[in-house]
Each structure stands twice: as C-alpha cells, then as structure tokens.
Amino acid sequence: MVTAALRSVFAQESAEEIESRWDDLAASLAERFPKATELMMEAEEDVLAFRYFPEPHWRKVWSTNLLERLNEEVKRRTRVVSIFPNDADEQVKAFLGRPLEHARFPYVYLDATYLHGRLGRNMQVCSRAVVVAIGINALGYREVLGIAVGDSEAEGFWRQFLGSLKERGLTGTRLVISDAHMRLTAAIKRMFQGCSWRRTERCAALRSLCRLHFLRNLLSHVPKAGQNMVAAAIKAVFVIQAPDQVRAHWQRVNEMLRKQFPTAVPVMEAPRDDVLAFLHFPQWHWRKIWSTNPLERLNKEIKRRTNVVGIFLNDAAITRLVGSQLLEQQEEWQLERRRFFFEATMAKIPEPEQPLELMGGDQAEQTAAAIS
C-alpha cells in the first residue's frame, strides 16, 4: 500500500501536484506509521529535488538507474576478461612469436579489421587497425602467422609487421593476397620483391589484389546506370579457365570502358597484373587466391567476439583477446587436419628461385591427373 502510494507521487505531472501529493501521503501515515512520516519530512528536499529541473529530465534524474546499468555493464565486461587463465598473456605471446622456419608458405593472406581502443595520455578513443596474416604451407594446411595492432595509415607499421614475419623465418612466399590499401601495397612491394632471406633464398613474390576490393573500387568510377553491366563483364573474367582467354577478355572489357566510361579506364588498367596474378598458379587454387575471403571470414569472427568489449583499454588488451581467439582457431585447424589445398597441387607451385609463368591447360591437366 505504501509503495503504491509513493509511486503515485512520481506519477504527477507538475511540481505543485507532486508536493501536494507528498504532503497528503505524509499526513495519512502520521497515525499508523509516525516514523515513516518523520522520515518523509526529513527527506523531502532530497527526494523531490528533481522538481527544480525541467520536466523532460525528471525520469532520468530522480533515480540512479543509469548508474546501476553502467555498473552492470562494467561487471559484465569484467566477467568476460576474467575467463582468460592467468598465464594467457604468456601463451599468446609465445604463439604469436613462435618460429616459422618449420615450413615454406607459398601463399600469405593479409587483411585488417578495425577496433576501438584508447591511445595516448588523454586515453582518447580512436580506431586501431588489427592486421592478421595467415599462410598456406607447402602441404596445403592453414596456419596463423601473426597479428599486429597499430596505425594502418603508416607504411612503417606494415613494413614492421612484414619484417617481423621474415625475422621469425617466413620463407618460400610466392603470392601475397591483400586488399588495395596504399600503405600495405607499398610495404609488400618493398618487403617481398627480390629480397634476400636469411637462408639465402630469393622471395620474388607476386602481390594479388582481392578481386572484390578491385571491383568495388572500379564501380565507384562508373555511373550507377552502368554498374550492373560492368560488374557482369568483370565477373566473366573469373569464369574463363584459359589464362590467354582471361587476358583477352580483360582487354575487351577495357576497350568497352574506354568507349563508354573513360574515367574508369585508369582504375582498371593500373592493377591488372595484381588482379590477374592468380593466373600464375594452379587452377585448382584460383577460387581461393583471387580474393581475401578466407581471411575476411576470420575477421568477422574477431568482430563478433570483440563487440562484447566495445572499447579496449590499450593495444595490449586487443592483442590479448584477438591473439587468444587466433590461438584457438589454430588449434582447431590442427585438430581437423583439413587441407586448404591438396598437397599435389601445392607441389605445382614453382620454387622461390624459379620464375613464375602462366599456368596453361597442360599444367592444369597434369595437376588433375596427379590428384586423381
């Protein structure tokens, strides 16, 4: 009864009605509950202080519900962090810094996802790039190579990350698959073109531009009315099986753009060699090396798990959580023992000291025979 009566005080629409209702309730309780009346009179100014503020604000300032919800969120996120074992940092550090000399990695995928973290003395919230690298070893198995957290707009960040992979023993790389990020492209060209490795191998690696990123960039230079036509023409490039026909169709699409959408021609001509780099490798691999889809699916899972945290305290916290997830993913791949590519097809990739040539029909037939 008393609870319902108190709630009715806060249901009034004006400050005068609230004060009147409060006084009536205190008077009605005086005979049966004198101490309650005394408490109401002492707390009146504090409990009804909200009436001095604009009416639209009343519901948010007459209780501590907002603060309680914030405390619950802090507790929830604390529970998420506490699920890690005490030695998680050491495990993640050892995993991300392990040597890579046990195998050659002909294919390396690079991509970045972006999380929110605090940076600097002012602890300002900013976007932090989390670059992930996975490699396909000579036996056709996937492995997480490493991660780095930093500023994606700085070429030095990308060069430092790629350099750390080389120092840990990354060898035999023939193709690096990534998006069209300008700083990343410059770092790949610098770190993977004709560089000498610790084992005196030559890593003259090609860079493959993800076809989805290329198509998205190309369509941004085409009027909306012509985007469906151009998209269909570009997608046909990746349906053709013969390398010579792929290049011929690419040239036909280029000539079509020159006549109808000349502003899009430079966007298509410049990255041709990068987009068509997959032609130098076995046809059995094309669908998985002409885009960064294998890595982007992993990045989506990273996003899903890190959404629980929202804003990270620092880069170390990002490395800890994402590194733990990647360690779990690596263990899952090891237990599955599921090849990403057949070992027979991986053997068709030229050695680092051999030149890369177009994989024609003869090579594809030989590869198919080897698998069968």
KALINCOR-V795226 format. One record per helix or strand of 3 or more residues. SS is the DSSP state (2 for helix, 1 for strand). FROM is the first residue (numbers start at 1). TO is the last residue. If there is no record, write none. Layout:
BEGIN
ss->SS from->FROM to->TO
ss->SS from->FROM to->TO
END
This chain:
BEGIN
ss->2 from->2 to->9
ss->2 from->15 to->28
ss->2 from->34 to->47
ss->2 from->49 to->52
ss->2 from->55 to->61
ss->2 from->65 to->82
ss->2 from->88 to->96
ss->1 from->107 to->119
ss->1 from->124 to->136
ss->1 from->142 to->150
ss->2 from->155 to->167
ss->1 from->175 to->178
ss->2 from->182 to->192
ss->1 from->206 to->209
ss->2 from->211 to->219
ss->2 from->224 to->237
ss->2 from->243 to->260
ss->2 from->262 to->270
ss->2 from->272 to->280
ss->2 from->283 to->289
ss->2 from->293 to->306
ss->2 from->315 to->336
ss->2 from->343 to->346
ss->2 from->361 to->371
END
